[in-house]
Amino acid sequence: MSSGELKPQRKTRTSSAVKNRYNAKAYRKFQAAIKPDLSQRIEDYTAREGISKPEFLERAINALDK
């Protein structure tokens, strides 16, 4: 290899273990069993508003706190 040639840079990827450790520190899982009609209402609302389910939950809690 001459001095003018460069080695192509290796693509790096964050390992699943690193991602899992970060997620365990930064987030908590929340799970609930709800009736299908309520689930559909939530799905419809989040799709219509373009928000995630965690954002939906945050909005609902904030509305209850008012």
Backbone bond lengths (Angstrom), bond angles and torsions (degrees), N, CA, C in turn:
res aa  C-N    CA-C-N  psi(-1)  N-CA   C-N-CA  omega(-1)  CA-C   N-CA-C  phi
1 M - - - 1.451 - - 1.516 108.12 -
2 S 1.307 116.39 127.34 1.462 119.81 179.73 1.526 110.25 -81.24
3 S 1.301 116.62 168.26 1.465 120.53 -176.74 1.526 112.26 -67.78
4 G 1.352 117.91 -18.71 1.454 120.96 -179.54 1.527 113.17 -84.15
5 E 1.326 116.31 -14.44 1.475 119.47 -178.24 1.523 109.63 -92.42
6 L 1.303 115.39 139.24 1.456 121.01 178.12 1.518 109.44 -111.39
7 K 1.310 115.15 146.09 1.464 119.28 174.38 1.524 107.69 -72.07
8 P 1.320 117.33 137.64 1.471 117.44 175.47 1.528 109.11 -64.86
9 Q 1.325 115.77 139.45 1.457 119.09 -179.59 1.512 110.02 -71.05
10 R 1.296 113.68 140.38 1.444 120.71 178.64 1.520 108.86 -76.32
11 K 1.327 117.04 137.62 1.459 120.17 175.35 1.521 107.61 -76.90
12 T 1.316 115.40 131.44 1.463 118.79 179.39 1.513 109.21 -106.06
13 R 1.285 114.74 150.51 1.463 120.77 177.71 1.512 108.54 -134.97
14 T 1.309 115.07 141.06 1.451 119.78 176.17 1.518 107.70 -75.21
15 S 1.307 115.65 131.59 1.455 119.03 -177.30 1.528 110.99 -70.35
16 S 1.304 115.27 155.78 1.469 120.64 177.83 1.519 110.46 -60.79
17 A 1.319 117.06 -36.54 1.467 120.40 -179.56 1.523 110.73 -62.50
18 V 1.334 117.15 -41.34 1.461 120.84 179.04 1.526 109.91 -65.66
19 K 1.320 116.94 -44.90 1.470 120.92 178.55 1.521 110.93 -61.16
20 N 1.333 116.59 -42.61 1.467 120.47 -179.72 1.524 111.37 -64.29
21 R 1.335 117.56 -40.25 1.467 120.11 177.84 1.518 110.75 -63.60
22 Y 1.332 117.00 -43.30 1.465 120.18 178.71 1.528 110.39 -62.45
23 N 1.321 117.38 -48.41 1.464 120.92 -178.57 1.525 111.20 -61.25
24 A 1.325 117.73 -36.68 1.469 120.67 178.71 1.529 111.19 -64.33
25 K 1.338 116.93 -34.42 1.469 120.87 179.19 1.526 111.89 -79.26
26 A 1.322 117.29 -38.02 1.459 121.67 -170.08 1.524 114.57 -91.07
27 Y 1.313 117.53 -21.01 1.462 120.69 -173.58 1.521 111.37 -134.37
28 R 1.311 115.13 158.82 1.460 122.37 170.80 1.509 107.65 -124.51
29 K 1.313 116.03 142.48 1.460 120.24 178.79 1.519 109.13 -84.52
30 F 1.317 115.13 142.90 1.457 122.22 179.12 1.521 106.68 -131.76
31 Q 1.307 116.41 125.96 1.457 119.77 -177.07 1.529 108.71 -132.11
32 A 1.316 115.72 139.41 1.467 120.34 179.44 1.521 109.11 -144.12
33 A 1.318 115.38 144.14 1.465 120.86 174.93 1.525 106.91 -96.86
34 I 1.334 116.23 118.76 1.462 120.74 -178.62 1.520 109.45 -128.48
35 K 1.319 114.49 160.52 1.462 119.86 -179.26 1.523 110.12 -69.49
36 P 1.327 116.59 150.37 1.466 120.49 -177.48 1.525 114.26 -55.92
37 D 1.336 118.45 -37.51 1.466 119.41 -178.73 1.528 111.57 -67.11
38 L 1.320 117.34 -37.55 1.462 120.60 176.70 1.531 110.28 -68.63
39 S 1.299 116.23 -40.22 1.463 120.77 177.17 1.531 110.44 -59.44
40 Q 1.314 116.50 -42.67 1.467 120.77 179.69 1.522 111.16 -65.63
41 R 1.331 116.71 -39.39 1.470 120.20 177.50 1.524 110.90 -61.73
42 I 1.329 116.27 -41.23 1.465 120.26 178.86 1.527 110.20 -66.27
43 E 1.324 116.68 -44.92 1.465 120.91 178.46 1.537 110.61 -58.80
44 D 1.327 115.84 -45.75 1.465 120.33 -179.86 1.528 111.24 -61.91
45 Y 1.329 116.43 -44.66 1.459 120.86 -178.85 1.522 111.02 -63.84
46 T 1.325 117.23 -47.85 1.461 119.94 -177.85 1.527 111.30 -64.47
47 A 1.327 117.20 -36.84 1.466 120.36 178.00 1.531 110.46 -68.15
48 R 1.331 116.50 -43.51 1.463 121.26 -179.04 1.531 111.19 -64.16
49 E 1.324 116.79 -41.44 1.464 121.49 -177.85 1.529 112.56 -85.60
50 G 1.333 117.10 -13.25 1.464 120.62 -178.57 1.517 112.70 68.58
51 I 1.336 116.46 38.46 1.466 120.98 -178.56 1.526 109.68 -121.01
52 S 1.324 115.06 164.43 1.459 121.07 177.51 1.529 109.83 -85.76
53 K 1.301 116.05 167.03 1.474 119.97 177.63 1.531 111.46 -65.26
54 P 1.350 119.23 -39.84 1.468 117.57 174.97 1.529 112.73 -60.89
55 E 1.327 116.77 -37.72 1.468 119.31 177.81 1.530 110.34 -67.44
56 F 1.334 117.23 -37.69 1.459 121.05 176.00 1.531 109.99 -59.21
57 L 1.322 115.93 -46.37 1.462 120.54 -179.15 1.523 110.85 -63.03
58 E 1.320 116.82 -41.17 1.456 120.38 178.29 1.525 111.17 -63.13
59 R 1.333 117.30 -43.04 1.468 120.86 177.95 1.528 110.86 -62.55
60 A 1.318 116.75 -42.36 1.476 120.62 -178.93 1.537 110.17 -63.64
61 I 1.307 117.37 -44.31 1.468 120.81 179.77 1.519 110.31 -65.84
62 N 1.331 117.26 -41.92 1.468 120.04 178.74 1.530 110.80 -62.81
63 A 1.332 117.39 -37.36 1.470 120.28 178.45 1.535 110.17 -66.65
64 L 1.314 117.35 -36.71 1.472 120.30 178.95 1.524 111.87 -69.93
65 D 1.333 116.93 -30.24 1.464 120.82 -178.84 1.526 112.97 -75.56
66 K 1.323 118.04 -16.10 1.464 120.92 -178.03 1.495 111.96 -72.24
